[in-house]
Amino acid sequence: MTDTADAIELRENIATFFRRLRSQRAEHMLTPSQLQALGHLERGGSMTASTLATHEQVTPQSISRTVALLLDAGAIAREADPADARASLLTLTDHGRAVLAADRERRTRWLAAALDADCTEAERELLYIAGRILRRLGAEQPVEPQL
């Protein structure tokens, strides 16, 4: 069984890494949650605000502020839902795609430089393996903690 102290240290290490990675954003004014919403639209295609809120794991009220800011920034567009005239779909615009691509490119360049500067080849290979494991853990259904 995994030692809780080891799990705490891993969680804190991952959080520290992600704070640093998030700090490497491109020259835009979008927040991490706004970028994440754009990413969901890129991966999932057009969707309602309610569906986007579910993907983001936030309330519909929270997503409406994010949607309003992204609409104002021209990163997304709202269009009528052909399946339901009462609903509207959110769609990623070309500008939104460009912002997302620039942000990813900047973070990828930072990460590649950090890996080259601070890691040995063996450490890089371990990180690549760890990344695949983290993806798998993140994709599975949540495990209920044993109390």
N, C-alpha and C positions, 0 to 999 in steps of 0.2 A: 504494500500500500504506500502511496506517495506521502512523504512527510509534509505536513502543512507548512512548515517553515520554508521548505524548498518551493512549494507552490506560491507562497507569498512573495518570495524573492523573484521567481519567474514573472509573476504578474507585475511587480514593481519595475523589473527590468524592461518588460515589454512596454509598459506605460511610459517610461523614460525615453525609450527609443521612439515611440510614436509622437511624443511631444516634440522631439527634435525634428523628426520627419515633417510634421505639420508646420513647423516654423520655417521650412524651406519653400513656402508657397511662392507662386509667381506673382508678378506685379499687378494684382487685382485686389479688390476689396471684399471678395467673397469669404464667408466663414467656412470652417470645416463642414458644418452641417449643410450649408448651401452646396458645397462641392459634392458632398455625398449624395444629395438629392439629384444633382446633375448626373452623377454616375449611375444611379438607379434608372434614370430616364434613358441613358445611353444603353445600358444593358437590357432593360426590359421594354423599351419602346414607349410609345404614348400610353399614358395611364391617367386615371382620375386622381384628384388630390387625396381622396380617401385611401386609394390603393398605395399611393406614395407614402402617406402617413403610416400605413401598416408596414411597409418596407423599412421606413425610418424608425419604427417603433416609437412614434410620438402621437400625441393627440391630434385630431383634425384641427383644433384651434392653433396648435403649434405650427403645423405644416402650412396653415394659411398665411402666416407671416413670412415664412420662407418663400412660399410661392409668390407672394406679392413682391418681395424684393427681387426675386429672379425674373419676374415679368418686367419690372421696372428697369432691370439691367439689360433686358433684351436677350437673356440667356435661355429663356423658354417662351413658348407661345401657348395660348389657350385657343382650342378649337372645339366646335360642336362634336359631340359623340354621335357617330352615325347610328349606333345601336340604341341610344336613349337621348331623345331630344332635350330632356331636362338636364342632362349632365354635360360636362365638358371634359375634354382630354387635355393634358399637359404634354407638350412636345418639346424636345430639345431643339434649339435653333442652331444654325451654322455658327453664330457667335458663341453660343453655349458650348458647342463642340470644341471650338478653338480655345476658349478659356480653359476647359478641362484638359485638352491636349497640352497646352503650355504649362499648366500646373503639374501635370504628370511628368512632363519632360524635365522640368526644373528639379523635381524631387528625385527622379531617376538619375540625373547627372550628379546630384549631391551624394546619393547612395553609392553609385559606382565609384566616385572619387574617395568616399570614406572607406569603402571596402578595399580599394587599392592601397590607400595610405596606411590603414590601421590593422589590416588583417593579413595573415599568411594565406597561402593557397589552401592549406588544410582547414583553416578557420572559415574561409569563404565556402568551401564545400560543405562544412558542417552547418553553416547558416542556410545554405540552399536546401539542405535536407530538413532543417528545422522549419523553414518556411513552408515546405510541403506538408509537414506534420501539422503546423498551425492552421493551414488552410483546411485540412481534413477535420481537425477538431472544431473549427468554426462552422463547418458545413453540416455537422451532425446535429441531431436533436439534442437539446440541453439535457445534461445529466443532473438529476436531482441530487443535491448534496446530502450525504449521510450524516445525520446528527447523532 
